[in-house]
Amino acid sequence: MTVDKPGVLLVNLGTPDAPTTAAVKRYLKQFLSDKRVVDVPDLFWQPILRGAILPFRSPRVAKLYASVWMEGGSPLLVFSQQQRDALAQKTDMPVALGMSYGNPSLQHAVDTLLDQGVTRLIVLPLYPQFSSSTVSAVWDGLYNTFRKRRTMPAIKFIRDYATHPHYIEALKDSVQRSFAEHGKPDLLLLSFHGIPQRFADQGDDYPKRCEQTYHALAAALGLSSEQIMMTYQSRFGREPWLMPYTDETIKTLPDKGIRHIQVMSPGFSADCLETLEEISGENREYFMHAGGESFHYIPALNADPLHIDMMLALVNQFKWSQPNQII
């Protein structure tokens, strides 16, 4: 008789192994070659990627990573490992961490769990709002991991948690702590990672999920539309992305009399280059240069106890589900 043993696989985007041009180039090559991220045919895209983007973008991005690098590695890796360890302390299920790109790989994480006898895999992509460019890429990665195996565990795949009560409560608590420390701002800005508008037009419900998070948090905090707004950051390439853009919006706020803002990025479960350098660094400079007086970045939830409690609630939903079910 096979003993049913559930295990948890946490998945995030990934990171270079080091803040060097070579490491960043390897990472970006894998990331930007994924059709979920850039869906341009290889015949056209790969020459551009290899001949122009990687040689010129990698050194610049390496310097940005170096500006936020931590003793244990990139912020995303360090905080994701802390999340894995904190969740493991709260459950008797094995917990492993894998990345869609870079290390630790999905393959390594899955092998780690299967080596411990896991027969039922509970997969939690650490993206609060579903997008085909992130969550579906995790599904693709799992397919590639298992497609050459003669067996596989039962799988429960958690699509997202954009309005989960524990998630909204954790965000609310984080905002309230920031308000208590820095004072209530003229505006709370929620900056979500962007995707091409074309993806949404083709059916990706990511912007709807972001809007649902925004409305749920605004209601929980009791803030009006004049006190809280949402934007999209980190656009790449020339085609239109979801609007309004974070950087362009921030530059206009001081002229509207908004001199004190606090910014959080609820779409990031862990702080990373896009929050620590792009938001807390680059966009802070935009705001202050435009006449702003006070800018505070509210950190991602990282390994905050309420965030870990949310993860525990999510995975526990499927700890006692039918062992032979692939959902």
LOLUM-672119 format. One record per residue (C-alpha): residue number from 1; residue in three letters; x, z, y. Coordinates in Angstrom, 2 decimals. Last residue first. Layout:
<NUM, "ALA", <X, Z, Y>>
...
//
This chain:
<327, "ILE", <-6.69, -10.18, 19.22>>
<326, "ILE", <-4.83, -10.23, 15.94>>
<325, "GLN", <-6.47, -7.64, 13.69>>
<324, "ASN", <-4.95, -6.29, 10.52>>
<323, "PRO", <-4.44, -2.71, 11.73>>
<322, "GLN", <-7.95, -2.18, 13.13>>
<321, "SER", <-7.61, -0.12, 16.30>>
<320, "TRP", <-6.14, 3.42, 16.36>>
<319, "LYS", <-3.24, 2.84, 18.75>>
<318, "PHE", <-5.19, 0.18, 20.60>>
<317, "GLN", <-6.67, 2.15, 23.47>>
<316, "ASN", <-3.57, 4.35, 23.33>>
<315, "VAL", <-1.54, 1.48, 24.77>>
<314, "LEU", <-3.51, 1.39, 28.01>>
<313, "ALA", <-3.82, 5.14, 28.47>>
<312, "LEU", <-0.09, 5.59, 27.90>>
<311, "MET", <0.71, 2.89, 30.45>>
<310, "MET", <-1.54, 4.66, 32.98>>
<309, "ASP", <0.12, 8.01, 32.28>>
<308, "ILE", <3.47, 6.32, 32.89>>
<307, "HIS", <2.26, 5.18, 36.30>>
<306, "LEU", <0.95, 8.66, 37.11>>
<305, "PRO", <4.34, 10.12, 36.16>>
<304, "ASP", <6.23, 7.74, 38.49>>
<303, "ALA", <8.64, 5.68, 36.38>>
<302, "ASN", <8.57, 2.62, 38.69>>
<301, "LEU", <5.47, 2.81, 40.91>>
<300, "ALA", <7.01, 0.38, 43.37>>
<299, "PRO", <8.46, 1.91, 46.51>>
<298, "ILE", <6.54, 2.12, 49.80>>
<297, "TYR", <8.57, 0.20, 52.38>>
<296, "HIS", <8.49, 1.72, 55.85>>
<295, "PHE", <8.62, -0.18, 59.14>>
<294, "SER", <8.43, 1.49, 62.57>>
<293, "GLU", <8.88, -0.04, 66.04>>
<292, "GLY", <7.99, -3.72, 65.70>>
<291, "GLY", <9.09, -6.07, 68.44>>
<290, "ALA", <9.62, -9.36, 66.61>>
<289, "HIS", <13.16, -8.31, 65.63>>
<288, "MET", <11.73, -5.16, 64.00>>
<287, "PHE", <9.27, -7.15, 61.93>>
<286, "TYR", <11.67, -9.86, 60.82>>
<285, "GLU", <14.34, -7.28, 60.00>>
<284, "ARG", <11.93, -5.35, 57.80>>
<283, "ASN", <11.09, -8.65, 56.13>>
<282, "GLU", <14.69, -9.20, 55.09>>
<281, "GLY", <15.53, -5.70, 53.91>>
<280, "SER", <12.63, -3.66, 52.53>>
<279, "ILE", <10.65, -6.76, 51.61>>
<278, "GLU", <13.22, -9.31, 50.41>>
<277, "GLU", <16.04, -6.97, 49.43>>
<276, "LEU", <14.32, -4.02, 47.78>>
<275, "THR", <11.04, -5.68, 46.86>>
<274, "GLU", <12.03, -9.15, 45.67>>
<273, "LEU", <15.36, -7.95, 44.27>>
<272, "CYS", <13.65, -5.39, 42.04>>
<271, "ASP", <11.45, -2.32, 42.14>>
<270, "ALA", <9.31, -1.87, 39.08>>
<269, "SER", <5.63, -2.57, 38.35>>
<268, "PHE", <5.62, -5.34, 40.94>>
<267, "GLY", <2.17, -6.70, 41.84>>
<266, "PRO", <1.43, -3.70, 44.05>>
<265, "SER", <4.06, -4.67, 46.63>>
<264, "MET", <3.91, -2.01, 49.34>>
<263, "VAL", <4.38, -2.24, 53.07>>
<262, "GLN", <3.99, 0.36, 55.81>>
<261, "ILE", <3.48, -0.83, 59.35>>
<260, "HIS", <3.99, 0.65, 62.80>>
<259, "ARG", <3.98, -1.68, 65.84>>
<258, "ILE", <0.68, -3.52, 65.42>>
<257, "GLY", <-0.23, -4.53, 68.97>>
<256, "LYS", <-1.08, -8.10, 68.07>>
<255, "ASP", <2.30, -9.33, 69.33>>
<254, "PRO", <3.88, -6.83, 66.92>>
<253, "LEU", <2.05, -8.43, 63.95>>
<252, "THR", <3.19, -12.05, 64.25>>
<251, "LYS", <6.54, -11.85, 62.42>>
<250, "ILE", <4.94, -9.92, 59.55>>
<249, "THR", <2.50, -12.76, 58.90>>
<248, "GLU", <5.21, -15.41, 58.59>>
<247, "ASP", <7.19, -13.27, 56.15>>
<246, "THR", <4.20, -12.31, 54.01>>
<245, "TYR", <2.68, -15.76, 53.65>>
<244, "PRO", <-1.10, -15.95, 54.01>>
<243, "MET", <-1.45, -17.81, 51.73>>
<242, "LEU", <-0.89, -18.87, 48.13>>
<241, "TRP", <1.80, -21.53, 47.84>>
<240, "PRO", <1.96, -25.00, 49.38>>
<239, "GLU", <4.65, -27.34, 47.97>>
<238, "ARG", <8.17, -27.23, 49.36>>
<237, "GLY", <10.08, -25.04, 46.95>>
<236, "PHE", <9.93, -21.29, 46.34>>
<235, "ARG", <7.54, -18.71, 47.76>>
<234, "SER", <8.64, -15.09, 47.52>>
<233, "GLN", <5.72, -13.36, 49.26>>
<232, "TYR", <1.92, -13.33, 49.39>>
<231, "THR", <-0.27, -11.39, 51.82>>
<230, "MET", <-2.83, -8.59, 51.77>>
<229, "MET", <-4.42, -6.51, 54.52>>
<228, "ILE", <-5.15, -2.87, 55.33>>
<227, "GLN", <-6.20, -1.02, 58.50>>
<226, "GLU", <-8.36, -3.68, 60.17>>
<225, "SER", <-10.09, -4.43, 56.84>>
<224, "SER", <-11.13, -0.78, 56.70>>
<223, "LEU", <-9.34, 1.94, 54.74>>
<222, "GLY", <-11.10, 4.55, 52.59>>
<221, "LEU", <-8.06, 4.98, 50.37>>
<220, "ALA", <-9.96, 4.33, 47.13>>
<219, "ALA", <-11.93, 1.52, 48.78>>
<218, "ALA", <-8.77, -0.18, 50.04>>
<217, "LEU", <-7.21, 0.25, 46.59>>
<216, "ALA", <-10.14, -1.40, 44.81>>
<215, "HIS", <-10.34, -4.21, 47.37>>
<214, "TYR", <-6.63, -5.02, 47.11>>
<213, "THR", <-6.61, -4.83, 43.30>>
<212, "GLN", <-9.58, -7.19, 43.17>>
<211, "GLU", <-7.87, -9.54, 45.62>>
<210, "CYS", <-4.79, -9.64, 43.42>>
<209, "ARG", <-6.96, -10.44, 40.38>>
<208, "LYS", <-8.67, -13.24, 42.26>>
<207, "PRO", <-5.29, -14.62, 43.37>>
<206, "TYR", <-4.08, -14.62, 39.73>>
<205, "ASP", <-7.08, -16.49, 38.32>>
<204, "ASP", <-5.00, -19.50, 37.22>>
<203, "GLY", <-7.58, -22.29, 36.92>>
<202, "GLN", <-6.00, -25.54, 38.10>>
<201, "ASP", <-6.61, -24.77, 41.78>>
<200, "ALA", <-4.79, -21.46, 41.24>>
<199, "PHE", <-1.75, -23.28, 39.87>>
<198, "ARG", <-1.91, -25.79, 42.73>>
<197, "GLN", <-1.68, -22.97, 45.27>>
<196, "PRO", <1.84, -22.39, 43.95>>
<195, "ILE", <2.37, -18.73, 43.06>>
<194, "GLY", <3.01, -15.76, 45.35>>
<193, "HIS", <4.25, -12.25, 44.70>>
<192, "PHE", <1.89, -9.73, 46.27>>
<191, "SER", <2.47, -8.02, 49.61>>
<190, "LEU", <-0.01, -5.26, 50.44>>
<189, "LEU", <0.30, -4.39, 54.14>>
<188, "LEU", <-0.90, -1.02, 55.41>>
<187, "LEU", <-1.49, -1.33, 59.14>>
<186, "ASP", <-1.30, 0.84, 62.25>>
<185, "PRO", <0.56, 3.34, 60.11>>
<184, "LYS", <-0.49, 6.87, 59.06>>
<183, "GLY", <2.50, 9.16, 59.41>>
<182, "HIS", <5.88, 8.84, 57.74>>
<181, "GLU", <5.86, 11.57, 55.10>>
<180, "ALA", <2.12, 12.15, 54.67>>
<179, "PHE", <1.42, 8.42, 54.90>>
<178, "SER", <4.04, 7.77, 52.21>>
<177, "ARG", <2.54, 10.41, 49.93>>
<176, "GLN", <-0.91, 8.90, 50.49>>
<175, "VAL", <0.34, 5.46, 49.57>>
<174, "SER", <1.91, 6.64, 46.30>>
<173, "ASP", <-1.22, 8.60, 45.36>>
<172, "LYS", <-3.42, 5.57, 45.99>>
<171, "LEU", <-1.16, 3.33, 43.90>>
<170, "ALA", <-1.28, 5.80, 41.00>>
<169, "GLU", <-5.07, 6.11, 41.33>>
<168, "ILE", <-5.45, 2.32, 41.32>>
<167, "TYR", <-3.39, 2.10, 38.13>>
<166, "HIS", <-5.25, 4.98, 36.46>>
<165, "PRO", <-8.61, 3.36, 37.29>>
<164, "HIS", <-7.58, -0.03, 35.83>>
<163, "THR", <-8.31, -2.64, 38.48>>
<162, "ALA", <-5.45, -5.11, 37.99>>
<161, "TYR", <-4.67, -4.06, 34.41>>
<160, "ASP", <-3.42, -7.22, 32.72>>
<159, "ARG", <-3.70, -9.32, 29.54>>
<158, "ILE", <-2.89, -6.57, 27.04>>
<157, "PHE", <-1.86, -8.30, 23.80>>
<156, "LYS", <-2.73, -6.62, 20.52>>
<155, "ILE", <-0.74, -8.07, 17.66>>
<154, "ALA", <-0.77, -7.64, 13.90>>
<153, "PRO", <2.78, -7.95, 12.65>>
<152, "MET", <4.45, -11.18, 11.60>>
<151, "THR", <5.57, -12.89, 8.43>>
<150, "ARG", <7.53, -15.94, 7.33>>
<149, "ARG", <9.44, -16.06, 10.61>>
<148, "LYS", <10.32, -19.28, 12.43>>
<147, "ARG", <7.39, -19.15, 14.88>>
<146, "PHE", <7.73, -15.41, 15.51>>
<145, "THR", <10.06, -15.20, 18.50>>
<144, "ASN", <8.95, -18.52, 19.97>>
<143, "TYR", <5.35, -17.35, 19.88>>
<142, "LEU", <6.34, -14.07, 21.50>>
<141, "GLY", <8.09, -15.94, 24.29>>
<140, "ASP", <5.05, -18.13, 24.88>>
<139, "TRP", <2.89, -15.00, 25.16>>
<138, "VAL", <5.35, -13.54, 27.67>>
<137, "ALA", <5.23, -16.80, 29.64>>
<136, "SER", <1.44, -16.45, 29.69>>
<135, "VAL", <1.88, -13.13, 31.48>>
<134, "THR", <4.29, -14.49, 34.10>>
<133, "SER", <3.59, -18.04, 35.29>>
<132, "SER", <0.08, -18.05, 33.82>>
<131, "SER", <-0.72, -15.16, 36.12>>
<130, "PHE", <-2.42, -11.88, 35.31>>
<129, "GLN", <-2.32, -9.04, 37.85>>
<128, "PRO", <-0.71, -5.72, 36.91>>
<127, "TYR", <2.38, -7.44, 35.47>>
<126, "LEU", <4.26, -5.13, 33.11>>
<125, "PRO", <3.40, -7.13, 30.00>>
<124, "LEU", <2.11, -4.58, 27.49>>
<123, "VAL", <2.27, -5.76, 23.87>>
<122, "ILE", <0.89, -3.47, 21.17>>
<121, "LEU", <2.52, -4.62, 17.92>>
<120, "ARG", <1.09, -3.53, 14.59>>
<119, "THR", <3.30, -3.38, 11.49>>
<118, "VAL", <6.23, -1.45, 12.97>>
<117, "GLY", <8.75, -0.46, 10.29>>
<116, "GLN", <11.56, 0.71, 12.56>>
<115, "ASP", <13.43, -2.58, 12.04>>
<114, "LEU", <10.26, -4.29, 13.25>>
<113, "LEU", <10.51, -2.44, 16.56>>
<112, "THR", <14.16, -3.27, 17.23>>
<111, "ASP", <13.66, -6.85, 16.08>>
<110, "VAL", <10.85, -7.24, 18.62>>
<109, "ALA", <13.06, -5.91, 21.42>>
<108, "HIS", <15.99, -8.15, 20.47>>
<107, "GLN", <13.82, -11.26, 20.30>>
<106, "LEU", <12.16, -10.40, 23.60>>
<105, "SER", <15.62, -10.34, 25.16>>
<104, "PRO", <17.37, -7.30, 26.62>>
<103, "ASN", <18.68, -9.26, 28.43>>
<102, "GLY", <17.98, -12.51, 30.25>>
<101, "TYR", <14.56, -14.08, 30.66>>
<100, "SER", <11.20, -12.93, 29.30>>
<99, "MET", <12.58, -9.41, 29.12>>
<98, "GLY", <12.14, -6.87, 26.34>>
<97, "LEU", <11.71, -3.10, 26.26>>
<96, "ALA", <10.96, -1.11, 23.10>>
<95, "VAL", <8.65, 1.82, 22.35>>
<94, "PRO", <8.21, 3.46, 18.93>>
<93, "MET", <4.86, 5.29, 18.69>>
<92, "ASP", <4.81, 9.09, 18.83>>
<91, "THR", <3.82, 8.96, 22.46>>
<90, "LYS", <4.69, 10.78, 25.70>>
<89, "GLN", <8.49, 10.76, 25.42>>
<88, "ALA", <8.44, 7.04, 24.56>>
<87, "LEU", <6.57, 6.38, 27.82>>
<86, "ALA", <9.32, 8.06, 29.85>>
<85, "ASP", <12.07, 6.17, 27.99>>
<84, "ARG", <10.42, 2.77, 28.45>>
<83, "GLN", <9.66, 3.46, 32.11>>
<82, "GLN", <13.26, 4.56, 32.74>>
<81, "GLN", <14.45, 1.39, 31.05>>
<80, "SER", <12.21, -0.64, 33.36>>
<79, "PHE", <13.61, 1.23, 36.39>>
<78, "VAL", <17.22, 0.45, 35.45>>
<77, "LEU", <16.53, -3.16, 34.45>>
<76, "LEU", <14.57, -4.00, 37.59>>
<75, "PRO", <17.09, -2.20, 39.79>>
<74, "SER", <19.96, -4.31, 38.39>>
<73, "GLY", <22.55, -2.45, 36.37>>
<72, "GLY", <23.16, 1.19, 35.52>>
<71, "GLU", <25.12, 2.02, 38.67>>
<70, "MET", <22.68, 0.12, 40.85>>
<69, "TRP", <22.80, -3.35, 42.38>>
<68, "VAL", <20.86, -3.78, 45.65>>
<67, "SER", <23.40, -5.62, 47.83>>
<66, "ALA", <25.09, -7.19, 44.80>>
<65, "TYR", <21.80, -8.86, 43.89>>
<64, "LEU", <21.70, -10.52, 47.30>>
<63, "LYS", <25.29, -11.68, 46.93>>
<62, "ALA", <24.47, -13.19, 43.53>>
<61, "VAL", <21.49, -14.98, 45.10>>
<60, "ARG", <23.79, -16.76, 47.53>>
<59, "PRO", <26.30, -17.74, 44.84>>
<58, "SER", <23.51, -18.98, 42.52>>
<57, "ARG", <21.60, -21.06, 45.08>>
<56, "PHE", <24.21, -23.76, 45.72>>
<55, "PRO", <25.42, -24.63, 42.24>>
<54, "LEU", <22.08, -23.80, 40.55>>
<53, "ILE", <19.81, -25.71, 42.96>>
<52, "ALA", <21.74, -28.96, 43.41>>
<51, "GLY", <23.07, -30.60, 40.26>>
<50, "ARG", <21.66, -28.42, 37.52>>
<49, "LEU", <18.18, -27.87, 38.97>>
<48, "ILE", <17.88, -31.31, 40.54>>
<47, "PRO", <19.11, -33.07, 37.38>>
<46, "GLN", <16.77, -30.83, 35.31>>
<45, "TRP", <13.66, -31.49, 37.40>>
<44, "PHE", <13.17, -35.27, 37.23>>
<43, "LEU", <13.57, -35.99, 33.52>>
<42, "ASP", <12.57, -32.40, 32.81>>
<41, "PRO", <9.00, -33.03, 33.98>>
<40, "VAL", <7.97, -30.64, 36.83>>
<39, "ASP", <6.14, -27.55, 35.54>>
<38, "VAL", <8.32, -24.95, 37.23>>
<37, "VAL", <7.47, -21.37, 36.22>>
<36, "ARG", <5.36, -21.86, 33.10>>
<35, "LYS", <7.54, -24.86, 32.27>>
<34, "ASP", <10.51, -22.50, 31.88>>
<33, "SER", <13.70, -24.19, 33.07>>
<32, "LEU", <13.73, -22.11, 36.25>>
<31, "PHE", <14.12, -18.84, 34.34>>
<30, "GLN", <16.76, -20.04, 31.86>>
<29, "LYS", <18.89, -21.74, 34.52>>
<28, "LEU", <18.30, -18.86, 36.92>>
<27, "TYR", <19.73, -16.36, 34.44>>
<26, "ARG", <22.80, -18.37, 33.56>>
<25, "LYS", <23.50, -19.08, 37.25>>
<24, "VAL", <23.04, -15.41, 38.12>>
<23, "ALA", <25.62, -14.43, 35.53>>
<22, "ALA", <28.14, -17.03, 36.74>>
<21, "THR", <27.63, -16.24, 40.42>>
<20, "THR", <28.07, -12.53, 39.87>>
<19, "PRO", <25.71, -9.58, 40.34>>
<18, "ALA", <25.77, -8.84, 36.59>>
<17, "ASP", <23.57, -9.28, 33.52>>
<16, "PRO", <21.04, -11.29, 35.52>>
<15, "THR", <17.47, -10.00, 35.45>>
<14, "GLY", <14.24, -10.23, 33.53>>
<13, "LEU", <10.50, -10.73, 33.90>>
<12, "ASN", <9.07, -7.61, 32.31>>
<11, "VAL", <7.86, -6.74, 28.82>>
<10, "LEU", <6.96, -3.43, 27.22>>
<9, "LEU", <6.53, -3.63, 23.43>>
<8, "VAL", <4.76, -0.68, 21.87>>
<7, "GLY", <4.66, 0.15, 18.17>>
<6, "PRO", <1.88, 0.73, 15.65>>
<5, "LYS", <2.57, 1.72, 12.03>>
<4, "ASP", <0.07, 0.94, 9.29>>
<3, "VAL", <1.54, 1.85, 5.90>>
<2, "THR", <1.35, -1.00, 3.42>>
<1, "MET", <0.00, 0.00, 0.00>>
//
